[in-house]
Amino acid sequence: MKQDSPTRRDVVKYGGAMLTGGLLAGCTSDDTASPTATDGATDTDTAGTSQPTADGSYTVTMEPVGTVEFESVPETWVPYTADYADMGVALGHGDDMAAIGVKARYGTHLYDNLPGVSVNKDDLTELWENGTGKEIYYELDADVHVTDPNFMVNRLQWSEGDVEEISDSVAPFFGNTIFSRAYDWHDDYPYYSLYEAFEKLAAVFQERERFEAFQRLHEDVLATVEERLPEETPDIALLYPAEVPPESFYPYLVGGGTQSKHWNDLGVGDALAEHGVTDAQAGGGTIDFETLLEIDPDALAIRLQGEISESYFEENIRSHLQSHDAVSQLSAVQNDRVIYGGLTYQGPIIHLFQLERAAQGLYPEAFGGEQLFDRQRVANIVNGEFDE
């Protein structure tokens, strides 16, 4: 970093007319007008790779923030959601991460399966504490905030002025809300697939080789999955318990957001969408067992946050449903197709683990207890050893 610069704006800054010309594009307005993307696709804009400038700095472009100029690779960074946190770890920058929105929603326990890869959540500042204030961003003094500014406004109740203040006084925001496509304020700018967003963060960190190594691994895993998928795939109901043991659920649709990538990779249908159920993230309320009996999905995928062991899931979810007078009549319960639905936020590493567990739960005859990917190969990429 420059030592003689008067402000950190000389290190990381917005290019062009960012702050006056669309920093918060779409913040007042459904994703029906947004282009969709396929995971693993190459971006058609300039954000796929960084663009060098004459003085050795570089720019990266991502909607809705536009172009951001970096004079050097950020030394500290702050994501809000764990999808971007996981991307940063995959790119070898886990040690530089200073904070996370909600620690409990970040599946760092999965890194325990990767030799030499770890993130200690105790070392991370938790941004959410009955809200998220601006003061914590001043205290962290990071070089870039990997968060969609519209997320700050629409989910955390910041004003546009708050976003501009932190962008000017501390560091810019760089991100796009990718985990869900249910928010009506994401209408005026495109969504990105998991690997498109991953590619953009790789450009920020100048980690093109690591990104491409993960992309190759991702393609290999998807090819294996595709070969083994049965001709007929089930319609699932993706649910989050309103309480444990559950008596009602928050419904989540299997849409295009990255939170559903593992389900889309496994070719499932969406029983809730087919029956007109509204996604909880779009304002839908809870649904009860009576509604589930009317829909009677082929399988139930129960989403839970945190480290969920098979024994915990069996005791608190599956056994409860099997012994329940009403819900035990569901086809999914009778056919032993009540499976763990995974975490909401997944980057490239967490996705591999969630895809594997979902495949084993949904298609045990095809995938059984077999590992879908080489843990050592993932660890090697994270640690910068990826020659093939």
C-alpha positions as CSV (number, residue, x, y, z in Angstrom):
1,M,0.0,0.0,0.0
2,K,1.0,3.6,-0.5
3,Q,2.6,5.1,2.6
4,D,2.2,8.7,1.5
5,S,-1.4,8.7,0.6
6,P,-3.6,11.1,2.5
7,T,-6.6,8.7,2.7
8,R,-7.2,5.0,2.1
9,R,-9.2,6.1,-1.0
10,D,-5.8,6.0,-2.8
11,V,-5.6,2.2,-2.1
12,V,-9.1,1.1,-2.9
13,K,-11.5,3.4,-4.7
14,Y,-14.6,3.5,-6.9
15,G,-13.9,4.4,-10.5
16,G,-15.9,6.8,-12.6
17,A,-19.1,8.2,-11.3
18,M,-19.9,5.3,-9.0
19,L,-21.3,7.2,-6.0
20,T,-23.5,9.5,-8.0
21,G,-24.5,7.2,-10.9
22,G,-26.0,4.0,-9.6
23,L,-24.3,2.7,-6.5
24,L,-27.6,1.5,-5.3
25,A,-29.3,0.7,-8.6
26,G,-32.5,-1.3,-7.9
27,C,-32.7,-0.6,-4.2
28,T,-36.4,0.4,-4.3
29,S,-37.6,-2.0,-6.7
30,D,-38.3,-8.8,-8.5
31,D,-35.9,-10.6,-10.3
32,T,-38.0,-11.4,-13.3
33,A,-36.3,-8.8,-15.4
34,S,-32.8,-9.9,-14.4
35,P,-30.8,-12.2,-16.6
36,T,-30.1,-15.6,-15.3
37,A,-26.7,-17.3,-15.2
38,T,-25.3,-20.8,-15.3
39,D,-22.7,-21.8,-12.7
40,G,-19.3,-22.1,-14.2
41,A,-20.1,-19.8,-17.1
42,T,-17.6,-17.1,-18.0
43,D,-18.6,-13.5,-17.6
44,T,-19.2,-11.4,-20.7
45,D,-18.3,-8.1,-19.0
46,T,-15.0,-6.9,-17.9
47,A,-15.3,-8.2,-14.4
48,G,-14.3,-11.8,-15.2
49,T,-10.7,-10.7,-15.1
50,S,-9.1,-7.6,-13.5
51,Q,-8.3,-4.8,-15.9
52,P,-4.8,-3.3,-15.3
53,T,-4.2,0.5,-15.6
54,A,-1.2,2.4,-16.7
55,D,0.1,3.0,-13.1
56,G,0.0,-0.7,-12.2
57,S,-3.3,-0.6,-10.3
58,Y,-6.3,-2.6,-11.6
59,T,-10.0,-2.3,-11.8
60,V,-12.8,-4.9,-11.2
61,T,-16.4,-4.4,-12.3
62,M,-19.4,-5.9,-10.6
63,E,-23.1,-5.0,-10.5
64,P,-24.5,-3.1,-8.7
65,V,-21.4,-1.2,-7.6
66,G,-19.8,-0.8,-11.0
67,T,-16.1,-0.4,-11.4
68,V,-13.8,-0.3,-8.4
69,E,-10.1,0.5,-8.7
70,F,-7.5,-1.2,-6.5
71,E,-3.9,0.0,-6.2
72,S,-2.9,-3.2,-4.4
73,V,-4.5,-6.4,-3.3
74,P,-6.7,-5.8,-0.2
75,E,-4.9,-6.8,3.0
76,T,-8.0,-7.0,5.1
77,W,-11.6,-7.6,4.0
78,V,-15.0,-7.9,5.5
79,P,-17.8,-10.1,4.0
80,Y,-21.3,-10.1,5.5
81,T,-22.7,-13.4,4.3
82,A,-20.8,-16.6,4.4
83,D,-21.0,-17.4,0.7
84,Y,-18.5,-14.7,0.1
85,A,-16.5,-15.6,3.2
86,D,-16.2,-19.2,1.8
87,M,-15.0,-17.8,-1.6
88,G,-12.3,-15.8,0.2
89,V,-11.1,-18.9,2.0
90,A,-11.1,-20.8,-1.3
91,L,-8.9,-18.1,-2.7
92,G,-6.3,-18.4,0.1
93,H,-7.4,-15.2,1.9
94,G,-9.1,-16.7,5.0
95,D,-6.5,-15.3,7.3
96,D,-7.2,-11.7,6.0
97,M,-10.9,-11.9,6.8
98,A,-11.8,-9.7,9.8
99,A,-15.5,-10.2,10.3
100,I,-18.7,-12.0,9.3
101,G,-22.4,-11.0,9.6
102,V,-23.6,-13.9,11.8
103,K,-21.1,-16.5,13.0
104,A,-23.7,-19.2,13.4
105,R,-24.5,-19.1,9.7
106,Y,-21.0,-19.7,8.6
107,G,-20.2,-23.4,8.2
108,T,-16.5,-23.3,9.2
109,H,-16.8,-26.8,10.7
110,L,-16.6,-28.2,7.2
111,Y,-13.1,-27.0,6.8
112,D,-12.1,-29.5,9.5
113,N,-12.2,-32.1,6.7
114,L,-9.5,-30.3,4.7
115,P,-5.9,-30.8,5.7
116,G,-4.3,-27.5,6.6
117,V,-7.4,-25.4,6.1
118,S,-9.2,-23.7,9.0
119,V,-11.1,-20.6,10.1
120,N,-11.4,-19.8,13.8
121,K,-14.7,-18.0,14.2
122,D,-13.6,-16.7,17.5
123,D,-11.1,-14.5,15.7
124,L,-13.9,-12.9,13.6
125,T,-15.9,-9.9,14.6
126,E,-19.6,-10.5,14.4
127,L,-21.2,-7.6,12.6
128,W,-24.8,-8.4,13.7
129,E,-25.7,-7.4,17.3
130,N,-29.3,-6.4,17.4
131,G,-28.6,-4.7,14.1
132,T,-25.4,-3.7,12.3
133,G,-24.1,-0.2,12.9
134,K,-21.6,1.9,11.0
135,E,-19.3,2.2,13.9
136,I,-18.0,-1.4,13.6
137,Y,-16.9,-0.6,10.0
138,Y,-14.8,2.3,11.3
139,E,-13.3,0.0,14.0
140,L,-12.4,-2.8,11.5
141,D,-10.9,-0.3,9.0
142,A,-10.9,-3.0,6.3
143,D,-9.7,-2.4,2.7
144,V,-12.9,-3.7,1.0
145,H,-16.4,-4.7,2.2
146,V,-17.5,-7.7,0.2
147,T,-21.3,-7.0,0.4
148,D,-24.0,-5.8,-2.0
149,P,-24.7,-2.2,-0.9
150,N,-28.4,-2.9,-1.6
151,F,-28.3,-5.7,1.0
152,M,-27.1,-3.1,3.5
153,V,-30.1,-0.8,2.7
154,N,-32.8,-3.4,2.2
155,R,-31.9,-6.0,4.8
156,L,-30.0,-4.1,7.4
157,Q,-31.9,-0.8,7.2
158,W,-28.9,1.4,6.3
159,S,-29.6,4.6,4.3
160,E,-27.9,5.3,1.0
161,G,-26.1,8.0,2.8
162,D,-24.7,5.5,5.3
163,V,-23.3,3.3,2.5
164,E,-21.7,6.3,0.8
165,E,-20.2,7.5,4.1
166,I,-18.5,4.2,4.8
167,S,-17.5,3.9,1.2
168,D,-15.8,7.3,1.3
169,S,-14.4,7.2,4.8
170,V,-13.3,3.5,5.1
171,A,-13.5,1.4,2.0
172,P,-15.9,0.5,-0.9
173,F,-18.6,-2.1,-1.0
174,F,-18.1,-4.8,-3.6
175,G,-20.7,-7.5,-3.9
176,N,-24.0,-8.8,-5.3
177,T,-26.7,-10.6,-3.3
178,I,-26.6,-14.1,-4.9
179,F,-27.9,-16.5,-2.3
180,S,-31.6,-15.8,-3.1
181,R,-33.6,-14.5,-6.0
182,A,-36.7,-13.8,-4.0
183,Y,-36.0,-10.2,-3.1
184,D,-38.0,-7.6,-5.1
185,W,-35.2,-5.0,-4.7
186,H,-32.8,-6.9,-7.0
187,D,-34.8,-6.1,-10.1
188,D,-32.6,-3.5,-11.9
189,Y,-29.3,-5.3,-12.0
190,P,-28.2,-8.8,-12.8
191,Y,-27.8,-11.8,-10.6
192,Y,-24.6,-13.8,-10.7
193,S,-24.1,-17.6,-10.4
194,L,-21.9,-18.9,-7.7
195,Y,-18.9,-19.2,-10.0
196,E,-19.5,-15.9,-11.7
197,A,-19.4,-14.1,-8.3
198,F,-16.4,-16.2,-7.3
199,E,-14.6,-15.2,-10.4
200,K,-15.1,-11.5,-9.6
201,L,-13.8,-11.9,-6.1
202,A,-10.8,-13.8,-7.5
203,A,-10.1,-10.7,-9.6
204,V,-10.2,-8.5,-6.5
205,F,-7.6,-10.7,-4.8
206,Q,-5.6,-11.4,-8.1
207,E,-6.1,-15.1,-7.6
208,R,-7.0,-16.2,-11.1
209,E,-5.1,-19.5,-10.9
210,R,-6.8,-20.6,-7.7
211,F,-10.2,-19.7,-9.3
212,E,-9.5,-21.8,-12.4
213,A,-8.3,-24.7,-10.3
214,F,-11.6,-24.6,-8.4
215,Q,-13.5,-24.3,-11.6
216,R,-11.9,-27.4,-13.0
217,L,-12.7,-29.3,-9.8
218,H,-16.2,-28.1,-9.8
219,E,-16.7,-29.2,-13.4
220,D,-15.3,-32.7,-12.6
221,V,-17.6,-33.1,-9.7
222,L,-20.7,-32.0,-11.7
223,A,-19.8,-34.4,-14.5
224,T,-19.7,-37.3,-12.0
225,V,-23.0,-36.3,-10.5
226,E,-24.7,-36.0,-14.0
227,E,-23.5,-39.5,-14.9
228,R,-25.2,-41.0,-11.9
229,L,-28.5,-39.1,-11.7
230,P,-31.5,-41.3,-12.2
231,E,-33.8,-40.6,-15.1
232,E,-36.6,-39.6,-12.7
233,T,-35.8,-37.2,-10.0
234,P,-38.1,-36.2,-7.0
235,D,-40.0,-33.1,-6.2
236,I,-38.8,-31.9,-2.9
237,A,-40.1,-29.4,-0.3
238,L,-37.2,-27.3,1.1
239,L,-38.1,-26.2,4.6
240,Y,-36.7,-24.4,7.6
241,P,-38.2,-25.5,11.0
242,A,-40.0,-22.7,12.9
243,E,-39.1,-24.6,16.0
244,V,-37.2,-27.8,16.9
245,P,-38.8,-30.3,17.0
246,P,-40.8,-28.8,14.2
247,E,-44.5,-28.3,14.1
248,S,-44.4,-25.7,11.3
249,F,-41.9,-24.6,8.7
250,Y,-40.7,-21.6,6.7
251,P,-40.9,-22.5,3.0
252,Y,-38.0,-21.9,0.7
253,L,-38.3,-22.4,-3.1
254,V,-35.7,-24.1,-5.2
255,G,-34.9,-21.1,-7.3
256,G,-31.9,-19.8,-9.0
257,G,-30.1,-18.4,-6.0
258,T,-26.9,-20.0,-4.9
259,Q,-28.5,-21.3,-1.7
260,S,-30.2,-23.9,-3.9
261,K,-27.3,-24.7,-6.2
262,H,-26.8,-28.2,-4.8
263,W,-30.5,-29.0,-5.4
264,N,-30.4,-27.7,-8.9
265,D,-27.2,-29.7,-9.5
266,L,-29.2,-32.8,-8.4
267,G,-32.1,-32.1,-10.8
268,V,-34.9,-31.9,-8.3
269,G,-38.3,-30.4,-8.8
270,D,-39.9,-27.9,-6.5
271,A,-43.1,-29.3,-4.9
272,L,-43.8,-26.0,-3.0
273,A,-43.5,-23.8,-6.2
274,E,-45.7,-26.2,-8.1
275,H,-48.4,-25.6,-5.5
276,G,-48.1,-21.8,-5.3
277,V,-46.4,-21.5,-2.0
278,T,-44.6,-18.2,-1.5
279,D,-40.9,-18.2,-0.5
280,A,-40.3,-17.1,3.1
281,Q,-37.7,-14.6,1.8
282,A,-40.4,-13.0,-0.3
283,G,-42.8,-12.5,2.6
284,G,-44.3,-16.0,2.8
285,G,-45.5,-17.2,6.2
286,T,-45.1,-20.6,7.8
287,I,-46.7,-23.7,6.5
288,D,-48.1,-26.5,8.8
289,F,-48.3,-30.2,8.5
290,E,-51.8,-29.9,7.0
291,T,-50.4,-28.0,4.0
292,L,-47.6,-30.5,3.6
293,L,-50.1,-33.4,3.6
294,E,-52.0,-31.6,0.8
295,I,-48.8,-31.2,-1.3
296,D,-47.3,-34.6,-0.3
297,P,-43.7,-34.0,-1.7
298,D,-41.5,-36.9,-2.7
299,A,-38.9,-35.8,-0.3
300,L,-38.4,-33.2,2.6
301,A,-35.2,-31.3,2.7
302,I,-34.9,-29.7,6.1
303,R,-32.5,-26.7,6.3
304,L,-30.7,-26.0,9.5
305,Q,-27.9,-23.6,10.4
306,G,-24.7,-24.6,12.2
307,E,-23.0,-27.9,12.5
308,I,-25.7,-30.6,12.2
309,S,-24.6,-34.1,12.8
310,E,-26.6,-37.1,11.5
311,S,-27.4,-38.1,15.1
312,Y,-28.8,-34.6,15.8
313,F,-30.9,-34.7,12.6
314,E,-32.2,-38.1,13.4
315,E,-33.2,-37.3,17.0
316,N,-34.7,-33.9,16.5
317,I,-36.1,-34.0,13.0
318,R,-36.5,-37.4,11.3
319,S,-37.6,-39.4,14.4
320,H,-40.1,-36.6,15.4
321,L,-41.7,-36.7,12.0
322,Q,-41.8,-40.5,11.9
323,S,-43.6,-40.6,15.3
324,H,-46.0,-37.7,14.6
325,D,-49.6,-38.8,14.1
326,A,-50.3,-36.6,11.1
327,V,-47.0,-36.0,9.3
328,S,-46.0,-39.7,9.5
329,Q,-48.6,-40.2,6.7
330,L,-46.4,-38.1,4.3
331,S,-44.9,-40.2,1.4
332,A,-41.5,-38.7,2.1
333,V,-41.6,-39.8,5.8
334,Q,-42.9,-43.3,4.9
335,N,-40.3,-43.7,2.2
336,D,-37.4,-42.5,4.4
337,R,-36.8,-39.4,2.3
338,V,-36.4,-36.8,5.0
339,I,-32.9,-35.4,4.5
340,Y,-30.7,-32.6,5.7
341,G,-31.2,-29.5,3.5
342,G,-27.9,-27.7,4.3
343,L,-26.8,-24.2,5.1
344,T,-28.2,-21.1,3.4
345,Y,-24.8,-19.6,2.5
346,Q,-22.4,-21.7,0.4
347,G,-19.3,-20.7,-1.6
348,P,-17.3,-23.1,-3.7
349,I,-16.0,-25.2,-0.7
350,I,-19.2,-25.4,1.3
351,H,-21.1,-26.2,-1.9
352,L,-19.0,-29.3,-2.5
353,F,-19.8,-30.7,1.0
354,Q,-23.5,-29.8,0.7
355,L,-23.8,-31.3,-2.8
356,E,-22.2,-34.6,-1.5
357,R,-24.4,-34.9,1.5
358,A,-27.6,-34.0,-0.5
359,A,-26.7,-36.6,-3.2
360,Q,-26.1,-39.3,-0.6
361,G,-29.3,-38.5,1.2
362,L,-31.5,-38.2,-1.9
363,Y,-30.0,-40.9,-4.1
364,P,-28.4,-43.4,-1.7
365,E,-28.3,-46.2,-4.3
366,A,-26.3,-44.0,-6.7
367,F,-24.0,-42.2,-4.3
368,G,-24.1,-44.2,-1.1
369,G,-21.4,-43.2,1.4
370,E,-18.9,-42.4,-1.3
371,Q,-17.0,-39.1,-1.4
372,L,-17.8,-37.0,-4.4
373,F,-14.6,-35.0,-4.3
374,D,-11.0,-35.3,-3.1
375,R,-10.5,-33.4,0.1
376,Q,-6.7,-33.2,-0.4
377,R,-7.2,-31.6,-3.8
378,V,-9.4,-28.9,-2.3
379,A,-6.9,-28.3,0.4
380,N,-4.1,-28.1,-2.1
381,I,-5.9,-25.4,-4.1
382,V,-6.6,-23.3,-1.0
383,N,-2.9,-23.6,0.0
384,G,-1.7,-22.7,-3.4
385,E,-0.6,-26.1,-4.6
386,F,-2.7,-26.9,-7.7
387,D,-0.4,-28.0,-10.5
388,E,-2.1,-30.7,-12.4
